[in-house]
Amino acid sequence: MVGRTHVAAGILAASYLSGILDLDAADRFTCFVAAACGSLYPDIDHPGSHVSQYLGPISTIYNWAERRVMPAGMQHRGITHTPILLVILFLVGLFTEADVYILAAWLGTLSHLVLDTLTVSGIPVFWPLTARRFRVLSIKTGSAQENTVCATLWFLIFLRELAYYEYVVRHAL
């Protein structure tokens, strides 16, 4: 999946989280940003990704280190596409005061992994036990099928936020 699809899924997850926690507009927006960042982060291992280009030298150093740790063929969709990353983010959340934002980033990352299980390449869910990749569907990245998934996610965000703002207006009167 491409960045816009991952961002849409992350924001949709943050929209539901914000509704469950009844966050105000500023905290909702911050959750959306955290989830969008979390949804893009796993692709730091792909030189052409948005996050990799934005972080530049940090991404280069990360990719250099990952090539030395991960088995051949797992440099993209390697450790950043495994549940290990979710555990690390969870542990970070335990030791910070910004727990709702870490949770939003965690949901963004989770949404990224779920979406990538829908692609032809899949993800190594059980790494380091096995490098075998798991997939549910076979959607080709950048295809019309992915564009349909992306449009559907944005439409669901629109509906969710419309319901939120209707709720806010109704309770403000």
Beta strands, then each sheet from edge to edge (+ up, - down):
end
